[in-house]
Amino acid sequence: MIRGVDTKMAMPDQRARGAIRGGGAVHHLALECDDYDGMLAGISAAGLARTLNEVPQVRLRQIFLTDPNGVLIELNFREQA
């Protein structure tokens, strides 16, 4: 999934603070992935900043990164039932 953002729809204080950032109209890119542990190890080995999130209600683990253009990348790992 690729999610766009219309900067005209942002709140005025977001525009004033420069809170609207990223690669143009793309806010973030969401990908379904496999091998959470392997991906996390690779990201850590590369020294990339990341944020981890877990949503146990839907058996989902996530890794969030920012690409060099400021676009948020959301990596989703769903546990098999």
BADO-900043 format. One record per residue: x, y, z of N, C-alpha, C in turn; chain. Coordinates in pm, 1 decimal, decimal comma, always signed. Example, Ala and Ser with C-alpha at 12.3 -4.5 7.8 and 13.67 -1.06 7.14 Angstrom:
BEGIN
+1319,0 | -569,0 | +780,0 | +1230,0 | -450,0 | +780,0 | +1320,0 | -330,0 | +780,0 | A
+1285,0 | -225,0 | +708,0 | +1367,0 | -106,0 | +714,0 | +1290,0 | +3,0 | +787,0 | A
//
This chain:
BEGIN
+84,0 | -115,8 | +0,0 | +0,0 | +0,0 | +0,0 | +89,2 | +122,9 | +0,0 | A
+55,3 | +217,9 | -81,6 | +123,2 | +347,3 | -81,0 | +19,0 | +450,3 | -42,6 | A
+49,4 | +527,5 | +59,5 | -46,5 | +626,2 | +107,3 | +2,9 | +765,2 | +73,1 | A
-80,6 | +842,5 | +8,1 | -46,7 | +979,6 | -27,3 | -99,9 | +1076,3 | +75,4 | A
-50,2 | +1196,7 | +69,4 | -97,4 | +1301,0 | +159,9 | -110,1 | +1429,9 | +79,7 | A
-218,1 | +1500,2 | +101,9 | -239,8 | +1629,3 | +39,1 | -198,6 | +1735,6 | +140,5 | A
-86,8 | +1801,2 | +115,9 | -35,4 | +1897,8 | +213,7 | -130,2 | +2014,7 | +234,6 | A
-223,4 | +2039,8 | +140,8 | -321,9 | +2145,8 | +160,4 | -420,7 | +2108,0 | +269,4 | A
-434,3 | +1976,8 | +296,7 | -526,4 | +1929,8 | +399,3 | -462,4 | +1930,1 | +538,4 | A
-334,6 | +1958,5 | +547,0 | -265,4 | +1958,5 | +676,3 | -314,2 | +2075,0 | +760,5 | A
-304,2 | +2056,4 | +890,4 | -339,6 | +2163,2 | +982,5 | -239,2 | +2277,3 | +965,5 | A
-284,3 | +2402,3 | +978,9 | -192,9 | +2516,0 | +960,8 | -67,9 | +2508,0 | +1047,0 | A
-81,0 | +2461,6 | +1171,9 | +37,5 | +2456,0 | +1257,4 | +136,1 | +2350,9 | +1207,6 | A
+88,5 | +2244,7 | +1140,4 | +179,3 | +2145,2 | +1083,5 | +260,8 | +2206,3 | +969,9 | A
+194,4 | +2284,0 | +885,7 | +266,6 | +2347,9 | +774,9 | +368,6 | +2447,5 | +829,5 | A
+330,0 | +2526,7 | +929,6 | +418,4 | +2629,1 | +985,6 | +540,4 | +2566,2 | +1051,1 | A
+521,7 | +2451,2 | +1118,5 | +632,9 | +2385,3 | +1187,0 | +715,4 | +2298,9 | +1092,7 | A
+674,5 | +2287,1 | +966,6 | +746,4 | +2200,3 | +874,8 | +722,2 | +2054,0 | +904,0 | A
+609,6 | +2022,1 | +970,6 | +581,2 | +1883,5 | +1007,1 | +545,0 | +1799,5 | +886,0 | A
+504,0 | +1863,2 | +778,1 | +474,3 | +1790,1 | +656,3 | +605,3 | +1770,1 | +583,2 | A
+649,6 | +1645,7 | +578,3 | +775,0 | +1615,0 | +510,1 | +759,2 | +1482,4 | +440,5 | A
+856,5 | +1445,6 | +366,7 | +849,6 | +1319,7 | +293,5 | +879,5 | +1343,7 | +147,6 | A
+862,1 | +1243,6 | +68,8 | +895,1 | +1248,7 | -73,0 | +779,7 | +1298,5 | -155,9 | A
+746,9 | +1424,9 | -145,4 | +637,8 | +1480,2 | -223,6 | +504,4 | +1437,5 | -166,6 | A
+419,1 | +1381,1 | -251,4 | +284,1 | +1345,1 | -209,8 | +277,0 | +1209,2 | -141,2 | A
+387,2 | +1136,8 | -132,0 | +385,7 | +1005,9 | -67,8 | +414,3 | +1022,7 | +81,4 | A
+321,0 | +980,1 | +165,5 | +341,1 | +987,0 | +310,3 | +417,4 | +865,4 | +358,7 | A
+367,4 | +744,8 | +323,2 | +440,8 | +625,4 | +362,2 | +408,4 | +508,0 | +271,5 | A
+496,4 | +410,8 | +276,0 | +485,7 | +289,0 | +197,4 | +473,5 | +174,4 | +296,3 | A
+368,3 | +92,9 | +284,0 | +347,3 | -20,2 | +373,9 | +366,0 | -149,7 | +295,4 | A
+445,7 | -240,9 | +351,2 | +474,7 | -367,7 | +284,9 | +445,7 | -484,3 | +378,0 | A
+388,4 | -590,9 | +324,6 | +372,9 | -716,6 | +398,6 | +502,8 | -793,9 | +380,4 | A
+560,2 | -841,2 | +490,4 | +692,5 | -903,4 | +485,8 | +694,7 | -1036,3 | +560,4 | A
+799,9 | -1111,6 | +539,3 | +827,8 | -1235,3 | +611,9 | +962,4 | -1219,7 | +682,8 | A
+989,4 | -1305,6 | +779,9 | +1118,7 | -1314,3 | +848,9 | +1151,2 | -1187,3 | +928,3 | A
+1069,8 | -1161,4 | +1029,0 | +1088,4 | -1044,8 | +1115,1 | +1229,2 | -1041,1 | +1175,2 | A
+1271,6 | -1154,0 | +1233,2 | +1401,7 | -1157,5 | +1299,7 | +1516,5 | -1130,1 | +1202,5 | A
+1508,5 | -1187,6 | +1083,5 | +1611,4 | -1164,7 | +983,1 | +1614,7 | -1021,1 | +935,1 | A
+1496,7 | -963,1 | +913,8 | +1489,2 | -823,7 | +869,0 | +1543,9 | -730,3 | +976,4 | A
+1504,2 | -753,9 | +1100,9 | +1551,6 | -669,4 | +1210,6 | +1703,0 | -679,8 | +1226,0 | A
+1756,8 | -800,5 | +1211,3 | +1902,3 | -818,3 | +1219,9 | +1973,2 | -741,3 | +1109,1 | A
+1919,8 | -747,5 | +987,4 | +1980,5 | -675,2 | +875,3 | +1975,8 | -524,9 | +893,5 | A
+1863,8 | -474,3 | +943,3 | +1848,6 | -330,4 | +968,1 | +1944,8 | -285,4 | +1077,2 | A
+1955,4 | -365,8 | +1182,6 | +2047,7 | -333,2 | +1292,3 | +2192,4 | -336,1 | +1245,6 | A
+2227,8 | -438,0 | +1166,0 | +2364,6 | -449,3 | +1115,0 | +2401,1 | -331,4 | +1026,2 | A
+2301,3 | -277,2 | +954,9 | +2325,8 | -161,9 | +867,4 | +2329,3 | -31,0 | +945,8 | A
+2296,0 | -36,5 | +1073,5 | +2298,9 | +84,4 | +1155,6 | +2186,0 | +181,1 | +1127,2 | A
+2074,4 | +130,5 | +1074,5 | +1962,1 | +218,2 | +1040,3 | +1873,6 | +242,8 | +1162,4 | A
+1826,6 | +365,1 | +1175,2 | +1732,4 | +398,4 | +1282,1 | +1599,0 | +334,3 | +1249,1 | A
+1534,3 | +278,8 | +1351,5 | +1405,7 | +215,2 | +1328,9 | +1322,4 | +226,0 | +1454,7 | A
+1191,6 | +212,5 | +1436,7 | +1097,3 | +208,7 | +1546,8 | +1020,9 | +77,5 | +1536,0 | A
+1004,8 | +9,7 | +1649,0 | +934,1 | -117,5 | +1651,6 | +796,1 | -97,7 | +1713,4 | A
+700,2 | -174,9 | +1664,7 | +564,7 | -168,8 | +1718,7 | +503,8 | -308,3 | +1712,7 | A
+423,4 | -340,4 | +1813,5 | +351,4 | -467,2 | +1815,1 | +203,6 | -440,9 | +1837,8 | A
+120,1 | -513,3 | +1764,1 | -24,7 | -505,8 | +1779,1 | -71,9 | -648,6 | +1806,5 | A
-65,1 | -691,8 | +1933,9 | -94,3 | -831,7 | +1965,2 | -237,3 | -874,7 | +1933,3 | A
-330,9 | -782,3 | +1934,4 | -469,9 | -816,1 | +1906,3 | -488,0 | -876,2 | +1767,1 | A
-403,3 | -837,5 | +1674,2 | -413,4 | -890,4 | +1537,4 | -286,7 | -965,6 | +1497,0 | A
-204,2 | -1001,2 | +1598,1 | -82,4 | -1078,3 | +1575,7 | +7,5 | -1013,2 | +1469,6 | A
+36,7 | -885,2 | +1490,2 | +114,6 | -806,7 | +1394,1 | +234,3 | -743,5 | +1463,1 | A
+351,0 | -756,8 | +1400,2 | +471,4 | -684,9 | +1443,3 | +510,9 | -593,3 | +1328,0 | A
+559,7 | -475,2 | +1361,1 | +594,3 | -375,4 | +1260,3 | +731,6 | -316,7 | +1286,7 | A
+797,4 | -280,9 | +1177,2 | +922,7 | -206,1 | +1181,6 | +900,7 | -82,1 | +1094,9 | A
+931,7 | +34,9 | +1149,2 | +918,9 | +159,9 | +1074,9 | +1057,6 | +218,2 | +1051,4 | A
+1083,4 | +258,4 | +927,1 | +1209,5 | +321,2 | +885,6 | +1176,3 | +446,1 | +805,3 | A
+1273,6 | +530,5 | +786,9 | +1258,4 | +646,0 | +698,3 | +1362,5 | +635,5 | +588,7 | A
+1318,8 | +646,9 | +463,3 | +1414,4 | +638,6 | +353,0 | +1490,0 | +771,2 | +339,9 | A
+1593,4 | +776,9 | +255,6 | +1673,8 | +899,6 | +243,7 | +1594,2 | +1022,7 | +200,4 | A
+1476,0 | +1002,9 | +138,0 | +1392,9 | +1115,5 | +95,5 | +1291,4 | +1156,2 | +201,7 | A
+1294,6 | +1090,1 | +317,4 | +1202,1 | +1123,9 | +424,1 | +1070,0 | +1050,0 | +419,1 | A
+1057,4 | +951,9 | +330,4 | +934,0 | +874,3 | +320,5 | +936,8 | +764,5 | +426,4 | A
+830,2 | +751,6 | +502,6 | +817,7 | +649,9 | +605,4 | +792,7 | +514,6 | +539,3 | A
+866,3 | +413,2 | +581,7 | +848,6 | +277,1 | +532,1 | +798,2 | +192,5 | +647,5 | A
+684,1 | +127,8 | +626,9 | +618,7 | +44,6 | +728,7 | +629,4 | -101,2 | +683,9 | A
+701,7 | -179,9 | +758,8 | +718,5 | -322,0 | +729,3 | +629,9 | -400,9 | +824,9 | A
+535,1 | -476,5 | +771,0 | +437,3 | -550,7 | +850,2 | +466,4 | -699,8 | +846,4 | A
+469,1 | -761,3 | +962,9 | +495,7 | -905,0 | +977,0 | +379,8 | -966,8 | +1054,2 | A
+300,2 | -1048,4 | +988,0 | +185,1 | -1112,4 | +1052,1 | +222,1 | -1252,4 | +1094,9 | A
+194,1 | -1282,3 | +1221,0 | +220,4 | -1416,6 | +1271,9 | +116,1 | -1512,7 | +1217,9 | A
+161,4 | -1631,7 | +1182,1 | +68,9 | -1733,0 | +1132,3 | -9,2 | -1791,1 | +1248,9 | A
-135,3 | -1818,5 | +1225,3 | -220,8 | -1875,7 | +1331,3 | -187,7 | -2021,1 | +1355,1 | A
//
